Amino acid sequence: QYHLSIGISSLSDITTEVELSRVEPKQDGSGRHRHIYDLRYMRSGPGGYVKLPSDSPHYFIERASRRFPGLQDLGLKKSRLPGKACIVLPVGIRGKTSKYSIPNFVKDSAPVFSINKNRWADTQGAPIASMHDTIEHGLVVTAALPRAQFDMPVALWCCKVWESGVANAEKVHEGTDGGE
């Protein structure tokens, strides 16, 4: 079971960070929240005046702690061709190779997952999960995965739901007249 610090399906593009916690059951029946990822959104480059470079992700996940083995910092990279698969690549959070010192995809890294329409696949192309975008969003993991590998698609799926919510949100205009 997982918990988000705020609901993501109706966020605007103003929000830039959401916490994801795994809820681990305790013996007394309650749950302990273990913060595992920060989901992040970058809409533009530094200062907001520069378009985000293509080597930087709009949506990415950052490990909350290095103590959990197997967790990775990952980002969603869309294909330039409409309708093509989105791939998940490792992200350098500190932006050491970025022109603007912002998080960017690790150069020459291999995809960790691919997402084609609603189907998720691992590095060998084997299906691992599918998304359902009906009234309620859902992710069904169809492969047996170690805990850390299970957490990664869940966190990235949350980013996909967030991205969809931002894309479909009403545009907010400045001023009392609604920008007219």
TANORQUI-V994351 format. One record per residue. N is the residue number from 1. D_FIRST is the distance of its C-alpha to the first C-alpha in Angstrom with 2 decimals. Layout:
n->N d_first->D_FIRST
n->N d_first->D_FIRST
This chain:
n->1 d_first->0.00
n->2 d_first->3.81
n->3 d_first->7.07
n->4 d_first->10.54
n->5 d_first->13.74
n->6 d_first->15.41
n->7 d_first->15.16
n->8 d_first->16.28
n->9 d_first->17.83
n->10 d_first->20.90
n->11 d_first->21.61
n->12 d_first->25.16
n->13 d_first->26.37
n->14 d_first->27.10
n->15 d_first->23.60
n->16 d_first->23.31
n->17 d_first->20.16
n->18 d_first->16.55
n->19 d_first->14.17
n->20 d_first->10.68
n->21 d_first->8.71
n->22 d_first->6.03
n->23 d_first->5.30
n->24 d_first->7.35
n->25 d_first->8.96
n->26 d_first->12.65
n->27 d_first->15.59
n->28 d_first->16.43
n->29 d_first->13.32
n->30 d_first->12.13
n->31 d_first->9.34
n->32 d_first->10.50
n->33 d_first->9.63
n->34 d_first->10.77
n->35 d_first->12.30
n->36 d_first->12.31
n->37 d_first->14.00
n->38 d_first->16.43
n->39 d_first->16.78
n->40 d_first->20.53
n->41 d_first->23.14
n->42 d_first->26.87
n->43 d_first->29.19
n->44 d_first->32.44
n->45 d_first->34.13
n->46 d_first->35.33
n->47 d_first->36.87
n->48 d_first->35.62
n->49 d_first->38.96
n->50 d_first->38.31
n->51 d_first->36.47
n->52 d_first->33.44
n->53 d_first->34.81
n->54 d_first->33.70
n->55 d_first->32.53
n->56 d_first->29.89
n->57 d_first->26.58
n->58 d_first->25.95
n->59 d_first->22.15
n->60 d_first->20.68
n->61 d_first->17.95
n->62 d_first->19.10
n->63 d_first->17.71
n->64 d_first->17.26
n->65 d_first->18.74
n->66 d_first->20.93
n->67 d_first->19.93
n->68 d_first->17.08
n->69 d_first->19.08
n->70 d_first->18.57
n->71 d_first->16.95
n->72 d_first->19.46
n->73 d_first->20.64
n->74 d_first->20.82
n->75 d_first->22.28
n->76 d_first->22.89
n->77 d_first->26.57
n->78 d_first->28.00
n->79 d_first->31.02
n->80 d_first->34.27
n->81 d_first->34.94
n->82 d_first->33.37
n->83 d_first->31.19
n->84 d_first->30.79
n->85 d_first->27.67
n->86 d_first->25.66
n->87 d_first->25.09
n->88 d_first->22.71
n->89 d_first->24.81
n->90 d_first->24.58
n->91 d_first->25.41
n->92 d_first->27.80
n->93 d_first->26.38
n->94 d_first->29.74
n->95 d_first->31.70
n->96 d_first->34.44
n->97 d_first->35.83
n->98 d_first->35.34
n->99 d_first->38.49
n->100 d_first->36.83
n->101 d_first->34.73
n->102 d_first->31.47
n->103 d_first->28.44
n->104 d_first->29.55
n->105 d_first->28.82
n->106 d_first->30.04
n->107 d_first->33.44
n->108 d_first->33.94
n->109 d_first->30.37
n->110 d_first->29.12
n->111 d_first->26.23
n->112 d_first->22.89
n->113 d_first->21.71
n->114 d_first->23.56
n->115 d_first->22.48
n->116 d_first->25.19
n->117 d_first->24.75
n->118 d_first->21.35
n->119 d_first->21.37
n->120 d_first->19.83
n->121 d_first->21.87
n->122 d_first->22.11
n->123 d_first->25.32
n->124 d_first->27.26
n->125 d_first->26.41
n->126 d_first->24.34
n->127 d_first->21.70
n->128 d_first->18.07
n->129 d_first->16.32
n->130 d_first->17.49
n->131 d_first->16.82
n->132 d_first->17.69
n->133 d_first->19.25
n->134 d_first->20.39
n->135 d_first->20.10
n->136 d_first->16.32
n->137 d_first->15.10
n->138 d_first->12.99
n->139 d_first->12.41
n->140 d_first->12.98
n->141 d_first->13.02
n->142 d_first->16.19
n->143 d_first->16.96
n->144 d_first->16.02
n->145 d_first->15.08
n->146 d_first->14.91
n->147 d_first->11.81
n->148 d_first->13.57
n->149 d_first->14.69
n->150 d_first->11.33
n->151 d_first->10.21
n->152 d_first->13.56
n->153 d_first->13.55
n->154 d_first->10.24
n->155 d_first->12.02
n->156 d_first->15.24
n->157 d_first->14.16
n->158 d_first->13.30
n->159 d_first->16.85
n->160 d_first->18.26
n->161 d_first->17.06
n->162 d_first->18.51
n->163 d_first->21.63
n->164 d_first->22.11
n->165 d_first->21.89
n->166 d_first->24.45
n->167 d_first->26.65
n->168 d_first->26.80
n->169 d_first->27.11
n->170 d_first->30.48
n->171 d_first->32.57
n->172 d_first->33.31
n->173 d_first->36.98
n->174 d_first->38.68
n->175 d_first->41.27
n->176 d_first->41.79
n->177 d_first->43.35
n->178 d_first->40.30
n->179 d_first->42.01
n->180 d_first->44.99
